[in-house]
Amino acid sequence: MAPPTPVLAREELPEIPQSKNCVLKSLTQFQCQLRPAGSGLYECVPFKRLFQECRDPSGRFKSRIEVTSPLTNH
């Protein structure tokens, strides 16, 4: 099981690190619902999540911060 990870809203972060050692990564997830209920048919809608992955100056450690905004999927 993964260790507990704090979840913070963008405005709760003191700052989002800006570094030349960062890359933007994306992940596509799907939200699915049974349509109509009991039919066995699913309707799935994709949505994208964006992450900024940064390495420390030594290049040994990585941190990943989700930077998805409400406008990412519109």
C-alpha distances in whole Angstrom, upper triangle without the diagonal:
4,7,9,12,15,17,21,23,26,28,26,25,28,29,27,28,30,31,32,29,27,27,26,23,23,21,22,21,23,23,25,27,29,32,35,33,33,34,31,32,29,30,27,28,26,25,25,22,23,22,23,22,24,24,25,29,28,26,23,21,20,19,18,20,20,24,25,28,29,32,29,30,33
4,6,8,12,14,17,20,22,25,23,22,24,25,23,24,27,27,28,25,24,23,23,20,20,19,21,19,22,23,25,27,29,33,35,33,34,35,32,32,29,30,27,27,25,24,22,20,20,18,20,18,20,21,22,26,25,23,20,17,16,15,15,16,17,21,22,25,27,29,27,28,31
4,6,10,12,16,19,21,24,21,20,22,23,22,23,26,26,28,25,23,24,23,22,22,21,23,22,24,25,27,29,32,35,37,36,37,38,35,35,32,32,29,29,27,25,24,21,21,19,20,19,20,20,21,25,24,23,20,17,16,14,15,16,17,21,22,25,27,30,28,29,32
4,7,9,13,16,19,21,18,17,20,21,21,22,25,26,28,26,24,24,23,22,22,21,23,21,23,23,26,28,31,34,36,34,35,37,35,35,31,31,29,28,26,24,23,20,20,18,20,19,20,21,22,25,26,24,22,18,17,15,15,15,16,19,20,23,25,28,26,27,30
4,6,10,13,15,17,15,14,17,18,17,18,21,23,25,23,20,21,20,19,19,18,21,20,22,22,25,27,30,34,36,34,36,37,35,34,31,30,27,26,24,22,20,17,17,15,16,16,17,18,19,23,24,22,20,17,15,12,11,11,12,16,17,20,22,24,23,24,28
4,6,10,12,14,11,11,14,15,15,17,20,22,25,23,21,21,20,20,20,19,22,21,23,23,26,28,31,34,36,35,37,38,36,35,32,31,28,27,25,22,21,17,17,15,16,17,18,19,20,24,25,23,22,18,16,13,12,11,12,15,16,18,20,23,22,24,27
4,7,10,12,10,10,13,14,14,16,20,22,25,23,20,21,19,18,18,17,19,18,20,20,23,25,29,31,33,32,34,36,34,33,29,28,25,24,22,19,18,14,15,13,15,16,18,20,21,25,26,25,24,20,17,14,12,10,10,12,13,15,16,19,19,20,23
4,6,8,6,7,10,12,12,15,18,20,23,22,20,20,19,19,19,19,20,20,22,22,25,27,30,33,35,34,36,38,36,35,31,30,27,25,23,20,18,15,15,14,15,16,18,20,21,24,26,25,25,21,18,15,13,10,9,11,12,13,15,18,18,20,22
4,5,5,7,11,11,11,15,18,21,24,23,20,20,18,18,18,18,20,19,21,21,24,26,30,32,34,33,36,37,36,34,30,28,26,23,22,18,17,14,14,13,15,17,19,22,23,26,28,27,27,23,20,17,14,11,9,9,10,10,11,15,15,17,19
4,5,6,9,9,8,12,14,18,21,21,18,18,16,17,17,18,20,20,22,22,26,28,32,33,36,35,38,39,37,36,32,30,27,24,22,18,16,13,12,12,13,15,17,20,21,24,27,25,26,22,19,16,13,10,8,7,9,8,11,13,14,16,18
4,6,8,9,10,14,16,19,23,23,20,21,19,21,21,22,23,23,25,25,29,30,34,36,38,38,40,41,40,38,35,33,30,27,25,21,20,17,16,16,16,19,19,23,23,26,28,28,28,25,22,18,17,13,12,11,12,11,13,15,16,19,20
4,6,9,10,14,17,20,23,23,21,22,20,21,22,22,24,24,26,26,29,31,35,37,39,38,41,42,41,39,36,34,31,28,27,23,21,18,17,16,16,19,19,22,22,25,27,27,27,23,21,17,16,12,13,12,14,14,15,18,19,21,23
4,5,7,10,13,16,20,19,17,19,18,19,20,21,24,24,27,27,30,32,36,38,40,40,42,43,42,40,36,35,31,29,27,23,21,18,16,14,14,15,16,18,18,21,24,23,23,20,18,14,13,10,11,11,13,14,16,19,19,22,24
4,7,9,12,15,19,19,18,20,19,21,23,24,27,27,30,30,34,36,40,42,44,44,46,47,45,44,40,38,35,32,30,26,24,21,19,17,15,17,16,18,18,20,23,23,23,20,18,15,15,12,14,14,16,17,19,21,21,25,26
4,6,9,12,16,16,14,17,16,19,20,22,25,26,29,30,33,36,40,41,44,44,46,47,45,43,40,37,34,31,29,25,22,19,17,15,13,14,14,16,16,18,21,21,22,19,17,14,13,11,12,11,15,15,18,19,19,23,25
4,6,10,13,13,11,13,13,15,17,19,22,23,26,27,31,34,38,39,42,42,44,45,43,41,37,35,32,29,26,22,19,16,13,11,9,11,11,13,14,16,19,18,20,17,14,11,10,8,10,9,12,13,17,18,17,20,22
4,6,10,10,9,11,12,15,17,20,23,25,28,30,33,36,40,42,45,45,47,47,45,43,39,37,34,31,28,24,21,18,15,12,9,10,8,11,11,12,16,15,17,14,12,10,10,9,12,11,15,16,20,20,19,23,25
4,7,8,7,10,11,15,18,21,24,26,29,31,35,38,41,43,46,46,48,49,46,44,41,38,35,32,28,25,22,19,15,13,9,10,9,11,11,12,16,15,18,16,14,12,12,11,14,12,16,17,21,20,19,23,25
4,5,6,9,11,15,18,21,25,27,31,33,36,39,43,45,48,48,50,50,48,46,42,40,36,33,30,27,23,20,17,14,10,10,7,9,9,9,13,12,15,14,12,12,13,13,15,14,18,20,23,23,22,25,27
4,5,8,11,15,18,21,25,28,31,33,37,40,44,46,49,49,51,51,48,46,42,40,36,34,30,27,24,21,17,15,11,11,8,9,10,10,13,12,15,15,13,14,14,15,17,16,20,21,25,24,22,26,28
4,7,11,13,17,20,23,26,30,32,36,39,42,44,47,48,49,49,47,45,41,39,35,33,29,26,23,20,17,14,10,8,6,6,7,8,10,8,11,11,10,11,12,13,16,16,19,22,25,25,23,26,28
4,7,10,13,16,20,22,26,28,32,35,39,41,44,44,46,46,43,41,37,35,32,29,26,23,19,16,13,10,6,5,4,7,9,11,13,11,13,12,9,9,9,10,13,12,15,18,22,21,19,22,25
4,6,10,13,17,20,23,26,29,33,36,38,41,41,43,43,40,38,34,32,29,26,22,20,16,14,10,8,6,5,7,9,12,14,16,13,15,14,11,11,10,11,12,12,14,17,20,20,17,20,22
4,7,10,14,17,20,23,26,29,33,35,37,38,40,39,37,35,31,29,25,23,19,16,12,10,7,6,5,6,9,12,15,17,19,16,18,16,13,12,9,10,10,9,11,13,17,16,13,16,18
4,7,10,13,17,20,23,27,30,32,35,35,37,36,34,32,28,26,22,20,16,14,10,8,6,5,6,7,10,13,17,19,21,17,18,16,13,12,9,10,9,10,10,14,17,16,13,15,18
4,7,10,13,16,19,23,26,28,31,32,33,33,30,28,24,22,19,16,13,10,7,6,5,6,9,10,14,17,20,23,24,21,22,20,16,15,11,11,9,10,9,12,15,14,11,12,15
4,6,10,13,16,20,23,25,28,28,30,29,27,25,21,19,16,14,10,8,6,5,7,8,11,13,16,19,22,25,26,23,23,21,17,16,13,13,10,12,10,14,15,15,12,12,16
4,7,10,13,17,20,22,24,25,27,26,24,21,18,16,12,10,6,6,4,6,9,11,15,16,20,23,26,29,30,27,27,25,21,20,16,16,13,14,12,14,15,15,11,10,14
4,7,10,13,17,19,22,22,24,23,21,19,15,13,10,8,6,5,6,8,11,13,17,18,22,25,28,31,32,29,29,26,23,21,17,17,14,15,13,15,15,16,13,11,15
4,6,10,13,15,18,18,20,19,17,15,11,10,6,5,4,6,9,11,14,17,21,22,26,29,32,35,36,33,32,30,26,25,21,20,17,18,15,17,16,17,15,12,15
4,7,10,13,15,16,18,18,16,14,10,8,5,5,6,8,11,12,16,19,23,24,28,31,34,37,38,35,35,32,28,26,23,22,18,19,16,17,16,17,15,13,15
4,7,9,12,12,14,14,12,10,6,6,4,6,9,11,14,16,20,22,26,28,31,34,37,41,42,38,38,35,32,30,26,25,22,23,20,21,19,21,19,16,18
4,6,9,9,11,11,10,8,6,5,6,9,12,14,17,19,23,26,29,31,35,38,41,44,45,42,41,38,35,33,29,28,25,26,23,23,21,23,21,18,20
4,6,5,7,7,7,6,4,6,9,12,15,17,21,23,27,29,33,35,38,41,44,47,48,45,44,41,38,36,33,32,28,30,26,27,25,26,25,22,23
3,5,8,7,7,5,5,6,10,12,16,19,22,25,28,31,35,37,41,43,46,50,51,47,47,44,41,39,35,34,31,31,28,28,26,27,26,22,23
4,6,6,8,7,8,9,13,15,19,21,25,27,31,34,38,40,43,46,49,53,53,50,50,47,44,41,38,37,33,34,30,30,28,29,28,25,26
4,6,7,8,9,11,14,17,20,22,26,28,32,34,38,40,43,46,49,52,53,50,49,46,43,41,38,36,33,34,31,31,29,30,30,26,27
4,6,8,10,13,16,19,22,25,28,30,34,36,40,41,45,48,50,54,55,51,50,48,45,43,39,38,35,37,33,34,32,33,32,29,30
4,5,8,11,15,18,21,24,28,30,34,36,40,41,45,48,51,54,55,51,51,48,45,43,40,39,36,37,33,34,32,33,32,28,30
4,7,10,13,17,19,22,26,28,31,34,38,39,42,45,48,51,52,48,48,45,42,40,37,37,33,35,32,33,31,32,31,27,29
4,7,10,13,16,20,23,25,29,32,36,37,41,43,46,50,50,47,46,44,41,39,36,35,32,33,29,30,28,29,28,24,26
4,6,10,13,16,19,22,25,28,32,33,37,40,43,46,47,43,43,40,37,35,32,31,28,29,26,27,25,26,24,21,22
4,7,10,13,17,20,23,26,30,32,35,38,41,45,46,42,42,39,36,34,30,29,26,27,23,24,22,22,21,17,19
4,7,10,13,16,19,22,26,28,32,35,38,41,42,38,38,36,32,30,27,26,23,23,20,21,19,20,18,15,16
4,7,10,13,17,20,24,26,29,33,36,39,40,37,37,34,31,29,25,24,20,20,17,17,16,16,14,11,13
4,7,10,13,17,20,22,26,29,32,35,36,33,33,31,27,25,22,21,17,17,14,15,14,14,12,9,12
4,7,10,14,17,19,23,26,29,32,34,31,31,28,25,23,19,17,14,14,10,12,11,11,9,6,9
4,7,10,13,16,20,23,26,29,30,27,28,25,21,19,16,14,11,11,8,10,11,11,7,6,10
4,7,10,13,16,20,23,26,27,24,25,22,18,16,12,11,7,8,5,9,10,11,8,8,12
4,7,10,13,17,20,22,24,21,22,20,16,14,10,9,6,5,5,8,11,11,8,10,14
4,6,10,13,16,19,21,18,19,16,12,10,6,5,4,5,7,11,14,14,12,14,17
4,6,10,13,16,18,15,16,14,10,8,6,5,6,6,9,12,16,16,14,17,20
4,7,10,13,15,12,13,10,7,6,4,7,9,10,13,16,20,20,17,20,23
4,7,9,11,9,10,8,5,5,6,9,11,12,16,19,22,23,20,23,26
4,6,8,5,7,6,4,7,9,12,15,16,19,22,26,26,24,27,30
4,5,5,7,6,6,8,11,14,17,18,22,24,28,29,27,30,32
4,5,8,9,10,12,15,17,20,21,25,27,31,31,29,32,35
4,5,8,10,13,16,19,22,23,27,30,33,34,31,34,37
4,6,8,11,14,17,20,21,24,27,31,31,29,32,35
4,7,10,14,17,20,22,25,28,32,33,30,33,36
4,7,10,14,17,19,22,25,29,30,27,30,33
4,7,10,13,16,18,22,25,26,24,26,29
4,7,10,13,16,19,22,23,21,24,27
4,7,9,12,15,19,20,17,20,23
4,6,9,12,16,17,15,18,21
4,6,9,12,14,12,14,17
4,6,10,11,9,12,15
4,7,8,6,9,12
4,5,5,8,10
4,6,7,8
4,6,5
4,6
4
